[in-house]
């Protein structure tokens, strides 16, 4: 199978993550990297074997491009690529009217040059808003709580660590207009059952009356060394009729790596898309 040749435009954190992920992909190949004039000619690590250029026309066989430049430069770079009839994928972050104007301008350029483009193909914008919309579609009546982990300060919990079967525990608390939410991470002793630990935590007066989520982790030291990147998306339904419903996403991640994976997912779909700009969707 002939691999789709993909150029990476820009080599900041996102560009580097995209280029590195392209290496060894079963469907895609790294055609090369476009960097600003004056940047180091050699690429780092295993990327050093791939071409480096100051313009995409210097690379051979490019069939798609991942635009990984700062947000203020994305539109100009994307327009130039579309003019050259190169399909593009981007994940620039804009809000409100600026976002709508940006999508309209990119869509106009894609239509004019009869090329496909995928916009908003990252973690945020991209997958995170889709997950939130999915939660709210599945539970139409309820409240959504979302927060990022930098606001969640983990601390050792002697109360939880004293529960039989718990080797160690870290607890975090997040307060919103809907009350307090506790997030408890436990490392269990061999043979311990998570369900019994969860029941013991729920019965503890320290957590009584508040929403408490308990997560089992293999090694607490990994959480202690974590840089705090992550999020909690919690959708709680109003039980008008039938059982109470809730959905919870608890994530620890590197947003740059996630965005790179989403951009590669989008570029795989480019050959099957009609001309014009398409907003990224799961299963696009």
C-alpha positions as CSV (number, residue, x, y, z in Angstrom):
1,X,0.0,0.0,0.0
2,X,1.3,3.4,-1.0
3,X,1.5,5.7,2.1
4,X,0.1,9.2,1.9
5,X,3.0,11.7,2.0
6,X,2.4,14.3,4.6
7,X,4.4,17.5,5.3
8,X,4.5,19.1,8.7
9,X,4.5,22.9,8.6
10,X,6.2,24.3,11.7
11,X,8.3,22.5,14.3
12,X,7.3,23.8,17.7
13,X,5.9,21.4,20.3
14,X,2.9,20.4,18.1
15,X,4.9,20.1,14.9
16,X,7.5,17.9,16.6
17,X,4.8,15.7,18.1
18,X,3.1,15.3,14.6
19,X,6.4,14.6,12.9
20,X,7.4,12.0,15.4
21,X,4.0,10.3,15.3
22,X,4.1,10.1,11.5
23,X,7.3,8.1,11.6
24,X,6.4,4.4,11.4
25,X,2.6,5.1,10.8
26,X,1.1,2.3,8.8
27,X,-0.9,4.6,6.5
28,X,1.0,7.9,6.5
29,X,4.6,8.9,5.7
30,X,6.5,12.0,6.7
31,X,7.4,13.8,3.5
32,X,9.4,16.4,5.4
33,X,9.3,19.4,7.6
34,X,8.9,23.1,6.7
35,X,10.7,25.5,9.1
36,X,11.4,29.2,9.1
37,X,14.6,30.4,7.4
38,X,17.5,30.5,9.9
39,X,16.2,27.6,12.0
40,X,18.6,24.7,12.5
41,X,18.9,22.6,9.4
42,X,19.0,19.2,11.2
43,X,16.0,17.7,12.9
44,X,16.3,16.0,16.3
45,X,16.5,12.3,17.0
46,X,15.1,9.9,14.5
47,X,13.7,12.8,12.5
48,X,17.2,13.7,11.3
49,X,16.8,11.3,8.3
50,X,13.9,13.4,6.9
51,X,14.1,16.4,4.6
52,X,13.9,20.0,6.0
53,X,12.8,22.9,3.8
54,X,11.9,26.5,4.1
55,X,8.9,26.1,1.7
56,X,6.6,23.2,0.9
57,X,7.4,23.3,-2.8
58,X,11.0,22.1,-1.9
59,X,9.6,18.8,-0.7
60,X,8.7,15.9,-3.0
61,X,5.4,14.2,-3.4
62,X,3.4,16.1,-0.7
63,X,-0.2,15.1,-0.7
64,X,-1.3,16.7,2.5
65,X,0.0,19.1,5.2
66,X,-0.4,19.5,8.9
67,X,-0.4,23.2,9.8
68,X,1.4,23.5,13.2
69,X,2.3,27.2,13.3
70,X,1.1,29.8,15.9
71,X,-2.6,30.6,15.7
72,X,-2.1,34.1,14.3
73,X,-0.2,32.6,11.3
74,X,-2.4,29.6,10.5
75,X,-4.8,31.3,8.1
76,X,-2.1,32.7,5.9
77,X,-0.1,29.4,5.8
78,X,-3.3,27.4,5.1
79,X,-4.4,29.7,2.3
80,X,-1.0,29.3,0.6
81,X,-1.1,25.5,0.9
82,X,-4.7,25.4,-0.5
83,X,-3.7,27.6,-3.4
84,X,-1.0,25.0,-4.2
85,X,-3.8,22.4,-4.1
86,X,-2.5,20.7,-1.0
87,X,-5.2,19.5,1.4
88,X,-4.6,20.8,5.0
89,X,-5.4,19.9,8.6
90,X,-5.2,22.4,11.4
91,X,-6.2,22.9,15.1
92,X,-5.8,26.6,15.8
93,X,-7.7,27.8,18.9
94,X,-10.0,30.8,18.3
95,X,-13.2,31.8,20.1
96,X,-16.5,33.5,19.3
97,X,-16.7,35.7,16.2
98,X,-13.0,35.3,15.5
99,X,-13.6,31.5,15.2
100,X,-16.5,31.9,12.9
101,X,-14.6,34.4,10.7
102,X,-11.6,32.1,10.6
103,X,-13.7,29.0,9.5
104,X,-15.5,31.1,6.9
105,X,-12.2,32.4,5.4
106,X,-10.6,28.9,5.3
107,X,-13.8,27.4,3.8
108,X,-13.8,30.1,1.1
109,X,-10.2,29.3,0.2
110,X,-10.8,25.6,0.1
111,X,-13.8,26.0,-2.1
112,X,-12.0,28.4,-4.4
113,X,-9.1,26.0,-5.0
114,X,-11.3,22.9,-4.9
115,X,-9.3,21.3,-2.1
116,X,-10.4,19.6,1.2
117,X,-9.4,21.0,4.6
118,X,-10.2,19.8,8.1
119,X,-10.4,22.5,10.8
120,X,-10.4,22.2,14.5
121,X,-8.7,18.8,14.5
122,X,-7.0,18.9,17.9
123,X,-7.8,18.1,21.5
124,X,-9.4,21.5,22.2
125,X,-10.8,22.6,19.7
126,X,-11.5,19.1,18.5
127,X,-12.3,16.1,20.6
128,X,-13.0,17.7,24.0
129,X,-16.0,19.8,22.8
130,X,-17.3,16.7,21.0
131,X,-17.1,14.7,24.2
132,X,-18.9,17.4,26.1
133,X,-21.6,17.6,23.4
134,X,-22.0,13.8,23.5
135,X,-22.5,13.8,27.3
136,X,-25.1,16.6,27.1
137,X,-26.9,14.8,24.2
138,X,-27.1,11.5,26.2
139,X,-28.2,13.3,29.4
140,X,-30.2,16.3,28.0
141,X,-31.4,17.4,31.5
142,X,-28.6,18.0,34.0
143,X,-25.5,19.9,34.9
144,X,-22.1,19.7,33.5
145,X,-19.0,20.3,35.6
146,X,-15.7,20.6,33.8
147,X,-12.3,21.6,35.3
148,X,-8.7,21.1,34.6
149,X,-6.3,19.4,37.0
150,X,-4.1,22.4,37.7
151,X,-7.0,23.6,40.0
152,X,-7.1,20.2,41.7
153,X,-4.5,20.0,44.4
154,X,-3.8,16.4,45.4
155,X,-2.8,15.6,49.0
156,X,-2.2,12.4,50.9
157,X,-5.3,11.1,52.7
158,X,-4.7,9.3,56.0
159,X,-8.4,8.5,56.3
160,X,-8.5,6.6,53.0
161,X,-5.0,5.1,53.5
162,X,-6.3,3.5,56.7
163,X,-9.0,1.5,54.9
164,X,-8.3,-2.2,54.7
165,X,-6.8,-3.1,51.4
166,X,-5.5,0.4,50.5
167,X,-1.8,0.7,50.1
168,X,-1.9,4.5,49.7
169,X,-4.3,7.3,48.6
170,X,-4.3,10.8,47.2
171,X,-7.4,13.0,47.5
172,X,-8.4,16.1,45.6
173,X,-11.4,18.4,46.1
174,X,-13.1,20.7,43.6
175,X,-15.8,23.1,44.5
176,X,-18.3,24.6,42.1
177,X,-21.8,26.2,42.4
178,X,-23.2,22.7,42.6
179,X,-21.2,21.8,45.7
180,X,-18.1,19.9,46.4
181,X,-16.7,17.0,44.4
182,X,-14.0,14.7,45.8
183,X,-11.6,12.7,43.6
184,X,-9.8,9.9,45.4
185,X,-7.0,7.9,43.8
186,X,-6.1,4.7,45.5
187,X,-3.3,2.2,45.1
188,X,-4.6,-1.2,46.4
189,X,-2.9,-4.0,48.1
190,X,-2.7,-7.3,46.2
191,X,-6.1,-9.1,46.3
192,X,-8.0,-6.1,47.5
193,X,-11.4,-5.4,45.9
194,X,-12.1,-1.9,44.6
195,X,-15.8,-2.2,45.3
196,X,-15.3,-2.7,49.0
197,X,-12.9,0.2,49.2
198,X,-15.4,2.4,47.4
199,X,-18.1,1.5,49.8
200,X,-15.9,2.2,52.8
201,X,-15.0,5.6,51.4
202,X,-18.6,6.5,50.8
203,X,-19.4,5.6,54.4
204,X,-16.7,7.8,55.8
205,X,-18.1,11.0,57.4
206,X,-15.3,13.0,55.6
207,X,-17.0,12.4,52.3
208,X,-20.6,12.2,53.4
209,X,-23.0,14.4,51.5
210,X,-20.6,15.2,48.7
211,X,-20.1,13.6,45.3
212,X,-17.1,11.3,45.5
213,X,-15.4,9.5,42.6
214,X,-12.8,6.8,43.4
215,X,-10.2,5.8,40.8
216,X,-7.7,2.9,41.1
217,X,-4.2,3.6,39.9
218,X,-1.3,1.2,39.6
219,X,1.3,3.4,41.2
220,X,0.6,6.6,43.2
221,X,4.2,7.9,42.6
222,X,3.3,8.5,39.0
223,X,0.5,10.8,40.1
224,X,2.8,12.6,42.5
225,X,5.3,13.2,39.7
226,X,2.7,14.3,37.2
227,X,2.8,17.9,35.9
228,X,-0.9,18.3,36.6
229,X,-2.2,18.1,33.0
230,X,-5.6,16.6,32.9
231,X,-9.3,17.2,33.2
232,X,-12.5,16.0,34.7
233,X,-15.8,16.2,32.7
234,X,-18.8,15.3,34.9
235,X,-22.4,15.3,33.6
236,X,-25.1,14.6,36.2
237,X,-28.7,14.2,35.1
238,X,-31.8,15.4,36.9
239,X,-33.8,12.3,37.8
240,X,-37.3,13.5,36.8
241,X,-38.4,9.9,35.9
242,X,-36.4,6.7,36.0
243,X,-32.9,6.1,37.5
244,X,-30.4,8.9,38.1
245,X,-27.9,9.1,35.2
246,X,-24.3,10.4,35.2
247,X,-21.3,10.3,32.9
248,X,-17.7,10.9,34.0
249,X,-14.5,11.4,32.1
250,X,-11.4,11.6,34.2
251,X,-8.3,12.2,32.1
252,X,-4.5,12.6,32.5
253,X,-2.8,13.5,29.3
254,X,-0.4,15.7,27.3
255,X,-2.6,17.9,25.2
256,X,0.1,18.3,22.5
257,X,0.3,14.6,22.0
258,X,-3.5,14.2,21.9
259,X,-3.7,17.0,19.3
260,X,-1.1,15.3,17.2
261,X,-3.0,12.0,17.3
262,X,-6.2,13.8,16.3
263,X,-4.5,15.6,13.4
264,X,-3.2,12.3,12.1
265,X,-6.7,10.8,12.3
266,X,-8.0,13.7,10.3
267,X,-5.4,13.6,7.6
268,X,-6.2,9.9,7.0
269,X,-9.7,10.9,6.0
270,X,-8.7,13.7,3.6
271,X,-8.6,11.6,0.4
272,X,-12.3,10.7,0.9
273,X,-13.5,14.2,1.6
274,X,-15.1,16.6,-0.9
275,X,-13.7,20.0,-1.5
276,X,-14.2,22.7,1.1
277,X,-13.6,23.0,4.9
278,X,-14.8,20.3,7.2
279,X,-15.0,20.6,11.0
280,X,-13.3,17.6,12.7
281,X,-15.7,14.9,14.0
282,X,-15.0,11.5,15.5
283,X,-15.5,9.0,12.7
284,X,-15.2,11.7,10.1
